[in-house]
Amino acid sequence: MSHKDPDFTTSLLAGGIAGLSTDVALFPLDTLKTRLQSKAGFRASGGFRGIYFGLGPAAVASAPGAALFFCTYESTKKILGVHVLSNYQPVVHMTAACMGEVEINCLNHPTPAPGHYCFP
C-alpha cells in the first residue's frame, strides 16, 4: 500500500478545520471552567447562559494558527524524512511537531525588541 503525503493546500485546510472543530467542541467547556473558578461564583458569572459567547473571535484567531501548524509539520516531515533512516522516523515526527509549535508560539507571542529591556 503506497502512502502519499498531503500537499500544502490539503494541510492548510485540514489544519484550519481541525482548529475550528476544536474550538467549537471545547470553547463551552473552557467557559464553564472559567465560571466555576470565578470568585463571584458560577451563577453570578453567568452559569450556563451564553457559553458560546465569544466563540467567533476565538475561532477566527485559532484556525489560521492551526492551519499554519499543520503546514509546518507536514513540510518539516517531508524535508527531514528523506534524510533519516526509517527506524528514526518517530524522531522526524517529534521534530516536525516541535517546529510547528515553535512557529505558532513565535507568531502568538513575539519577543519584544531587545532595547525594550535595556532602556527605561
Rosetta silent file (secondary structure, phi, psi, omega in degrees, C-alpha in Angstrom):
SEQUENCE: MSHKDPDFTTSLLAGGIAGLSTDVALFPLDTLKTRLQSKAGFRASGGFRGIYFGLGPAAVASAPGAALFFCTYESTKKILGVHVLSNYQPVVHMTAACMGEVEINCLNHPTPAPGHYCFP
SCORE:     score description
SCORE:     0.000 S_00000001
   1 L     0.000  125.034  179.746    0.000    0.000    0.000 S_00000001
   2 L   -89.313  152.836 -178.551    1.504    3.330   -1.030 S_00000001
   3 L  -123.708  125.566  179.357    1.227    6.461    1.079 S_00000001
   4 L  -108.612  124.803  177.713    1.044    9.942   -0.428 S_00000001
   5 L   -69.666  145.861  179.636    1.864   12.898    1.826 S_00000001
   6 L   -67.796  148.383  176.917   -0.674   15.735    1.755 S_00000001
   7 L   -81.520  178.847 -175.248    0.150   18.810   -0.283 S_00000001
   8 H   -59.976  -45.374 -177.943    0.296   22.343    1.138 S_00000001
   9 H   -64.151  -41.453  178.460   -3.355   23.175    0.412 S_00000001
  10 H   -63.016  -43.173  178.149   -4.606   19.957    1.995 S_00000001
  11 H   -64.302  -40.334  179.557   -2.534   20.609    5.123 S_00000001
  12 H   -62.346  -47.766  179.557   -3.768   24.191    5.264 S_00000001
  13 H   -67.511  -42.258  179.948   -7.428   23.170    5.031 S_00000001
  14 H   -62.186  -42.251  179.175   -7.040   20.228    7.409 S_00000001
  15 H   -65.542  -43.318  178.270   -5.362   22.438    9.997 S_00000001
  16 H   -62.516  -43.656  178.933   -7.982   25.163    9.709 S_00000001
  17 H   -66.564  -39.520  178.608  -10.832   22.682   10.035 S_00000001
  18 H   -64.034  -43.759  178.990   -9.125   20.955   12.977 S_00000001
  19 H   -63.620  -43.341  179.155   -8.616   24.275   14.790 S_00000001
  20 H   -64.988  -43.725  179.293  -12.197   25.344   14.178 S_00000001
  21 H   -62.072  -41.552  179.628  -13.590   21.954   15.262 S_00000001
  22 H   -63.625  -43.258  179.095  -11.545   22.017   18.448 S_00000001
  23 H   -64.153  -44.828 -179.652  -12.772   25.487   19.343 S_00000001
  24 H   -62.217  -39.036 -178.474  -16.412   24.661   18.707 S_00000001
  25 H   -75.463  -40.305 -170.719  -16.159   21.496   20.821 S_00000001
  26 H  -102.060  -14.642 -177.995  -14.064   22.814   23.721 S_00000001
  27 H   -57.185  -47.019  179.693  -14.941   26.523   23.949 S_00000001
  28 H   -64.039  -33.404  177.858  -18.076   25.975   26.089 S_00000001
  29 H   -66.579  -39.664  177.896  -16.149   23.682   28.446 S_00000001
  30 H   -65.916  -39.885  177.553  -13.460   26.324   28.895 S_00000001
  31 H   -62.133  -45.238  179.086  -16.139   28.953   29.545 S_00000001
  32 H   -63.733  -40.840  178.299  -17.779   26.758   32.178 S_00000001
  33 H   -60.946  -44.234 -179.849  -14.410   26.042   33.823 S_00000001
  34 H   -63.411  -40.899  178.906  -13.649   29.754   33.991 S_00000001
  35 H   -68.237  -35.691  177.093  -17.045   30.476   35.521 S_00000001
  36 H   -66.420  -31.404 -179.057  -16.600   27.707   38.077 S_00000001
  37 H   -86.375   -5.349 -176.919  -13.257   29.238   39.115 S_00000001
  38 L   -66.828  139.789  177.419  -14.671   32.753   39.380 S_00000001
  39 L   -68.133  -25.408  179.265  -14.563   34.397   42.811 S_00000001
  40 L   -73.125  -18.760 -178.560  -18.043   35.799   42.115 S_00000001
  41 L   102.396  159.227 -175.092  -19.402   32.256   41.844 S_00000001
  42 L   -62.872  -49.432 -177.184  -20.742   30.172   38.997 S_00000001
  43 L   -67.078  -42.540 -179.312  -24.257   31.642   38.875 S_00000001
  44 L   -66.286  -26.500  179.540  -23.115   35.247   39.271 S_00000001
  45 L   -84.189   -3.503  177.604  -20.623   34.744   36.439 S_00000001
  46 L   126.377  -14.268  179.956  -23.354   33.629   34.051 S_00000001
  47 L    56.750 -130.465 -179.155  -23.978   29.991   34.867 S_00000001
  48 L   -92.762   -1.007 -178.705  -24.900   28.045   31.756 S_00000001
  49 L   -76.085  138.602  172.662  -26.102   31.113   29.833 S_00000001
  50 L    61.329   38.810 -176.647  -24.129   32.251   26.807 S_00000001
  51 L   -71.800  -14.051  175.434  -21.457   29.577   26.936 S_00000001
  52 L   -98.351    1.619 -179.516  -20.721   30.118   23.232 S_00000001
  53 L   -64.601  123.309 -177.868  -20.448   33.903   23.599 S_00000001
  54 L    97.153    1.174 -179.579  -17.062   34.916   22.193 S_00000001
  55 H   -65.380  -39.137 -177.410  -16.583   31.773   20.105 S_00000001
  56 H   -54.601  -56.745  179.318  -16.382   33.706   16.833 S_00000001
  57 H   -61.729  -35.619  179.309  -13.261   35.749   17.642 S_00000001
  58 H   -66.027  -40.966  179.349  -11.597   32.732   19.268 S_00000001
  59 H   -68.642  -40.882  179.043  -12.228   30.581   16.187 S_00000001
  60 H   -63.042  -35.112 -179.534  -11.046   33.303   13.824 S_00000001
  61 H   -76.828  -35.819 -173.172   -7.848   33.605   15.851 S_00000001
  62 H   -90.308  -29.012 -177.329   -7.071   29.892   16.242 S_00000001
  63 H   -60.610  -45.644  177.728   -7.996   28.433   12.834 S_00000001
  64 H   -63.860  -36.367  178.500   -5.132   30.159   10.945 S_00000001
  65 H   -64.330  -42.628  178.428   -2.658   29.124   13.642 S_00000001
  66 H   -66.142  -38.057  178.070   -3.754   25.502   13.455 S_00000001
  67 H   -63.789  -43.254  179.488   -3.548   25.625    9.660 S_00000001
  68 H   -65.692  -37.192  176.966   -0.028   27.027    9.835 S_00000001
  69 H   -59.840  -48.024 -178.299    0.961   24.332   12.359 S_00000001
  70 H   -61.500  -42.068 -179.905   -0.207   21.570   10.005 S_00000001
  71 H   -64.039  -43.074  178.659    1.652   23.108    7.056 S_00000001
  72 H   -64.601  -43.609  179.927    4.863   23.439    9.078 S_00000001
  73 H   -59.245  -51.277 -177.637    4.501   19.906   10.434 S_00000001
  74 H   -66.703  -39.999  179.254    3.996   18.326    7.007 S_00000001
  75 H   -64.898  -43.966  179.152    6.746   20.399    5.353 S_00000001
  76 H   -63.939  -40.330  177.363    9.270   19.576    8.072 S_00000001
  77 H   -60.471  -42.693  179.871    8.349   15.899    7.843 S_00000001
  78 H   -65.112  -43.664 -177.047    8.947   15.918    4.092 S_00000001
  79 H   -67.503  -47.316 -176.864   12.295   17.706    4.386 S_00000001
  80 H   -79.228  -30.696 -174.310   13.685   15.613    7.248 S_00000001
  81 H   -59.802  -32.786 -178.164   12.063   12.318    6.286 S_00000001
  82 L   -78.764  -16.260 -176.980   14.238   11.738    3.246 S_00000001
  83 L  -101.894   -0.316 -174.298   17.472   12.245    5.222 S_00000001
  84 L  -120.400  141.202  177.457   16.690    9.955    8.177 S_00000001
  85 L   -61.777  153.273 -175.031   16.695    6.162    8.395 S_00000001
  86 H   -61.807  -30.328  179.869   13.296    4.516    8.697 S_00000001
  87 H   -75.142   -7.522  177.244   13.864    3.366   12.287 S_00000001
  88 H  -107.726   14.625  179.982   14.302    7.037   13.307 S_00000001
  89 H   -61.325  -33.271  175.154   11.045    8.272   11.746 S_00000001
  90 H   -59.064  -32.789  176.995    9.453    8.890   15.180 S_00000001
  91 H   -66.770  -36.934  176.881   12.207   11.475   15.757 S_00000001
  92 H   -62.242  -44.495  179.815   11.223   13.131   12.478 S_00000001
  93 H   -64.329  -42.540  178.914    7.592   13.347   13.646 S_00000001
  94 H   -64.850  -41.876  179.589    8.603   14.760   17.041 S_00000001
  95 H   -65.465  -41.913  178.918   10.897   17.320   15.427 S_00000001
  96 H   -62.685  -41.477  178.060    8.199   18.339   12.953 S_00000001
  97 H   -65.715  -40.521  177.628    5.691   18.811   15.777 S_00000001
  98 H   -63.057  -41.836  179.136    8.212   20.862   17.763 S_00000001
  99 H   -62.920  -40.646  177.415    8.902   23.067   14.731 S_00000001
 100 H   -62.486  -43.945  179.142    5.170   23.666   14.298 S_00000001
 101 H   -65.676  -41.307  178.908    4.787   24.617   17.950 S_00000001
 102 H   -61.160  -44.483 -179.479    7.813   26.916   17.867 S_00000001
 103 H   -62.334  -46.056 -179.221    6.427   28.704   14.824 S_00000001
 104 H   -64.697  -41.589  179.572    2.971   29.158   16.348 S_00000001
 105 H   -66.988  -35.281  176.847    4.413   30.374   19.650 S_00000001
 106 H   -66.615  -35.940  178.663    6.657   32.867   17.867 S_00000001
 107 H   -75.267  -38.594 -178.762    3.666   34.226   15.984 S_00000001
 108 H   -77.750  -29.616 -176.646    1.361   34.306   19.009 S_00000001
 109 L  -133.936   70.378 -178.640    3.955   35.673   21.448 S_00000001
 110 L   -64.704  146.414  179.903    6.564   37.682   19.557 S_00000001
 111 L   -76.414  133.821  177.260    9.620   38.711   21.533 S_00000001
 112 L   -65.457  161.811  178.377    9.836   42.433   22.213 S_00000001
 113 L   -59.835  141.947 -179.020   12.750   44.392   20.797 S_00000001
 114 L   -56.462  -33.268  179.682   15.927   43.956   22.876 S_00000001
 115 H   -63.715  -21.214  179.005   16.074   47.708   23.514 S_00000001
 116 H   -60.055  -36.513 -178.678   12.809   47.436   25.395 S_00000001
 117 H   -88.649  -23.873 -175.485   14.637   45.741   28.256 S_00000001
 118 H   -81.872  -32.331 -173.440   17.858   47.755   28.010 S_00000001
 119 L  -121.275  131.790  179.501   16.467   51.257   28.212 S_00000001
 120 L   -73.368    0.000    0.000   13.835   52.547   30.640 S_00000001
